[in-house]
């Protein structure tokens, strides 16, 4: 077992203990630490010790952040590698704080605010739109680069994409179609690349918080263990080289989101995303791995969120469901009726003192 992955197993212990507050904090930290991989950054042992104290309730998240700041303020002379570790530690603590907050507004301003809150004091341009055009050489593209938005058009393009997403209705849309759409929206806002640095981490935090508005607590294992795959999938979703037969595709991102939202078991291997990967093998890689399973439920994202909540709490009331999902009781009642008609759900032991019973199996590794 490599030492730089020990934190993964240590933090998993809190989830296995089953205490909700500790599990939620642990998942936020695991995601925060894992996301540093997208920029090749590693956190320190001190950060992990601080995270444990926060998870155990010994310190608040604000105290955890202050400890990290103080730790580096006392270290005047640092190498370049230590500076990178400092960035990873500070940004990890900030991601953990953001993921623990319920507040969220779907807007370009929120995206800029998340970037500012993550990188203030780390980058001089935190929360600011980049004032120049960029290219980035990508391993997965053999040194090629995605064509990012021109800096003059960033604000207008963000406004357009967010307005289009606001107009889009998920009402009645199947889970598979919803995941496909979410993947496309995510790849579109990432392609704009509004900031000079930190775009992937900012996009990930924004999307996690956005998906939670659908009633999900996202399975953070995907970002914890496959954050580099997530970035490479975003690259492949926005790159074309028609002369070489390379086409932009969101299928890799859909596999990632499937694991994150639906509990599928797609095998997420970075080599599958390389443009030189054999076409016939690539085709099979886009399918479910032999050990995987598809989500075959005929339901919408809202209905799936209800099933997941009921799985964790069979005694939940429709009023409580409405509050958790941010929907009206009438809407929840209609969704419950639809799930009962599909024979996914039933009420047992009466209306007043009874509970809900799932008539289908949901993957155990899906977190709600």
Secondary structure, DSSP 8 states (H G I E B T S, - for coil): --GGGHHHHHHHHHHHTT-HHHHHHHHHHHHHHHGGGGGT----HHHHHHHHHHHTTSS-HHHHHHHHHHHHHT--S--HHHHHHHHHHHHHHHHHHHHT------SHHHHHHHHHHHHBTTBTTTT---SS------GGGTT-------GGGHHHHHHHHHHHHHH---TT--HHHHHHHHHHHHHHHHHH--SSS-HHHHHHHHHHHHHHTTT----THHHHHHHHHHHHHHHHTT--BGGGTB----HHHHHHHIIIII-------GGGGSTTS-HHHHHHHTS--TT---------HHHHHHHHHHHH-TT--HHHHHHHHT--HHHHHHHHHHHHHTTSEEEES-TTT-EEEESS---TT---
